[in-house]
């Protein structure tokens, strides 16, 4: 027994000694990295013989730090916004116009960049949501229902009406494609719509379009809106697909329509998307086909995208500027958004009387009309504490905490 106890004490002491040695080694490596890093910042001509000898002695550390610097520089370049000059922009748009005219089945993929003109920030731009969160800055939850369809939204709607665009696949949750008048059968909102809540207890799933942002109480893995289905009494949920979630709703996601459109496409036009998320959806890119049989890819974005090398043409310009020039080349008039004709007013379902106090977000009111069926947000805020939430930027923090915990 005594011998077993001695062996146990010895093994514990050895483990502690090994752990201590590892900690000391890591600290020594950190010290060397800091020292070498400081020396590399000095101009070569200003380094002493001793400093040069240190760098020579720790050649592997020098090489590793140089590799890290190269990676940082590449990442920085990818995040920079690049603008084509006026002549180059017009030349590229002329090429795009030819492709649009010749296309038999043109599909448009849209991202947050088409909504920045509506004062909705993007995700990965210099002031984007993810960019700000990565820097440790706070992103305020704002009411995005005040935004209206941009020139780009209206151009896409007109191109679809003229039968030049067959289908639109959007990552945006702002509902602006729907509000522009784009038919729902020609639209796939892959990440949901902030104006739509559904009852999954009903079969088929029952949909409720609202005149306000239904996501103020929802977030990652918490989709209940606090309202009930008027038919079965089941709990309503939003339609948003957060980062790290898998969308399963048939509508408004319309994955079937998106996949079928991508399969038939001969030209794909990507507008205002970094494509860092869309690239993961294999069914949208036909990569299982030989390169010669894939759709021709045209990209409009100010920053680098992972699909740039596969694109026939990359246009560095703001979406509204590019689409304005494109419509001019196609000799198609750009319709102006008319709030009185916004489809959301005919699609919307009013709240039940007992749910009148279930929201604090502002209601979209028709022109020259007051809100009759719902209470004023200011009065509502006095009665109950506004719950900060919503789809915009949600899920990022939880994802990072999980990574750190892992």
PyMOL commands that set and color helices and strands:
alter all, ss='L'
color gray80, all
select helices_A, chain A and resi 2-41+44-46+49-57+59-79+86-102+112-114+116-118+129-134+144-146+151-161+176-179+184-186+255-264+278-280+282-284+291-293+308-310+319-330+339-341+344-347+353-355+377-383+396-405
alter helices_A, ss='H'
color red, helices_A
select strands_A, chain A and resi 106-110+167-170+187-189+196-199+206-209+224-228+235-238+267-271+296-300+313-315
alter strands_A, ss='S'
color yellow, strands_A
deselect
rebuild
show_as cartoon
